[in-house]
């Protein structure tokens, strides 16, 4: 029998090595999937309790309704009003990414919904704001979806942000000239300023964390302004006597020089926001809080 040419021997050897490699790869365990938003925030996540929203408190079917005495500057004048923040667990369906009406659907997942509503009187006409934020129950830092809208006599503005798997995609519809209807991509490694009254509740406060993080500027406005990201620094300390009426943590967020927001959270779970002050004159002070079935059956 004539000898096998060298080129054929090499071909057989290469095929054998390739098949062996395939077998080895088939035996490897698949990597654990981590949501992309979590990967974008991986340096921040260790400072937050990812189990914060999984406590029994949120399983009673009721909403936490917190009412705040609030201030905000509108038309160069400080306005006083009430702001209500509603925090409640809901079941979402993946087909429409909204609260399900059919609890027999497959693939349902739990979210925490945070609604912020206010009616601000001015000398001209009232301003209304409603912001809805959604987080997967086990992910209090990684935004899942948000919508915010404003209504006043001049018009209405509506903005949404959703996670498209690569970036945060924002769609908007504004009554302002040079804005109108459009969309844009946003960074994913961010915390929304609008969401901090919820997200910061899940901090590991006892560790007094100091964190460098990226914050997306306030979206609860009536305009679609150029995107503003802050390279912010967060510090945590025990609240000083007299700052608030109960034992609390004080979280200071330095957005940039001359721009600092401060948040006070109750030490007792669920660490409700007691007070907030911001560099641009917005403030909140808790007036009342209750658990309430606010939706009709």
Buried (B, 14 or more C-beta within 10 A) or exposed (E): EEEEEEEEEEEEEEEEEEEEEEEEEEEEEEEEEEBBBBEBBEEBBEBBBBEBBBEEEBEEEBBBBBBBBBBBEBEEEEBEBBBBBBBBBBBBBEEEEEBBEEEEEEEBBBBBBBBBBBBBEEEEEBBBBBBBBBBBBBBBBBBBBBBBBBBBEEEEBBBBBBBEEEBBBBBBBBBEEEBEEEEEEBEBBBBBBBBBBBBBBBBEBEEEBEBEBBBBBBBBBBEBEEEEBBEBBBEBEEBEEEEBEEEBBBBBBBBEEEEBBBBBBBBEEBBBBBBBBBBEEBBBBBEEBEBEEEEEE
